[in-house]
Amino acid sequence: MNIFKELYKYRELLKTNVKKEVRGRYKNSFLGVLWSFLNPLLQLAVYSIIFGSLLGGGDPTYHIYVCVALIPWTYFSSAIQQADFTVIANR
């Protein structure tokens, strides 16, 4: 419970660092923040097509399983990676 109190205490610093990171990351990008949403969707499409259709996945709900598993995992792994770099860069 202490960690939530600390996060709330430093919420403005956290918000400022997140804004700075998002602006800096997608500054010269053609699609901007849209890349954050487009990358997992394209990954879902590739996994669904290759493993679901071409390799003969027997389960007709395979696409749903991939979606339910891949979106949280992609978000979690990228959030952990970016948090690490953000903390080191903004010490």
C-alpha positions as CSV (number, residue, x, y, z in Angstrom):
1,M,0.0,0.0,0.0
2,N,3.0,2.3,0.6
3,I,4.0,2.2,-3.1
4,F,0.6,3.6,-4.1
5,K,1.0,6.4,-1.6
6,E,4.4,7.2,-3.1
7,L,3.0,7.1,-6.6
8,Y,0.2,9.4,-5.6
9,K,2.7,11.7,-3.9
10,Y,4.8,12.0,-7.0
11,R,2.0,11.9,-9.6
12,E,3.0,15.2,-11.2
13,L,6.5,14.1,-11.8
14,L,5.2,10.8,-13.2
15,K,2.8,12.6,-15.5
16,T,5.5,15.0,-16.7
17,N,7.9,12.2,-17.4
18,V,5.3,10.2,-19.4
19,K,4.4,13.3,-21.5
20,K,8.0,14.0,-22.2
21,E,8.7,10.4,-23.2
22,V,5.7,10.1,-25.5
23,R,6.5,13.4,-27.2
24,G,10.2,12.5,-27.6
25,R,9.6,9.0,-28.8
26,Y,7.2,9.9,-31.6
27,K,8.5,13.4,-32.5
28,N,9.8,12.6,-36.0
29,S,7.5,9.7,-36.7
30,F,5.1,9.8,-39.6
31,L,2.2,8.2,-37.8
32,G,3.1,9.5,-34.3
33,V,1.4,7.8,-31.4
34,L,-0.6,5.7,-33.8
35,W,2.4,3.4,-34.0
36,S,1.7,2.3,-30.4
37,F,-1.6,0.9,-31.5
38,L,-0.6,-0.2,-34.9
39,N,2.3,-2.4,-33.9
40,P,0.3,-4.8,-31.6
41,L,-2.5,-5.0,-34.2
42,L,-0.1,-5.9,-37.0
43,Q,1.5,-8.5,-34.7
44,L,-1.9,-9.9,-33.9
45,A,-2.7,-10.2,-37.6
46,V,0.6,-11.9,-38.4
47,Y,0.2,-14.4,-35.6
48,S,-3.4,-15.1,-36.4
49,I,-2.7,-15.6,-40.1
50,I,0.4,-17.7,-39.8
51,F,-0.4,-19.8,-36.8
52,G,-4.1,-19.9,-37.1
53,S,-4.6,-20.4,-40.8
54,L,-1.4,-21.4,-42.6
55,L,-0.1,-23.9,-40.0
56,G,-3.5,-25.5,-39.6
57,G,-4.5,-24.5,-36.1
58,G,-7.4,-26.8,-35.2
59,D,-9.1,-24.4,-32.8
60,P,-11.5,-22.0,-34.4
61,T,-11.2,-19.6,-31.5
62,Y,-7.4,-19.3,-31.8
63,H,-7.6,-15.7,-32.9
64,I,-9.4,-14.8,-29.7
65,Y,-6.8,-16.5,-27.6
66,V,-4.0,-14.7,-29.4
67,C,-5.7,-11.4,-28.9
68,V,-6.4,-11.9,-25.2
69,A,-2.8,-13.0,-24.5
70,L,-0.8,-10.8,-26.9
71,I,-2.3,-7.3,-26.1
72,P,-1.6,-7.4,-22.3
73,W,1.8,-9.0,-22.8
74,T,2.9,-6.4,-25.3
75,Y,1.6,-3.6,-23.1
76,F,3.3,-5.0,-20.0
77,S,6.7,-5.7,-21.7
78,S,6.9,-2.3,-23.4
79,A,5.8,-0.5,-20.2
80,I,8.5,-2.2,-18.2
81,Q,11.2,-1.5,-20.8
82,Q,10.2,2.1,-21.2
83,A,10.0,2.7,-17.5
84,D,13.5,1.5,-17.0
85,F,14.9,3.7,-19.7
86,T,12.9,6.7,-18.5
87,V,14.1,6.4,-14.9
88,I,17.7,6.1,-16.0
89,A,17.5,9.0,-18.5
90,N,15.7,11.3,-16.1
91,R,17.6,10.7,-12.9
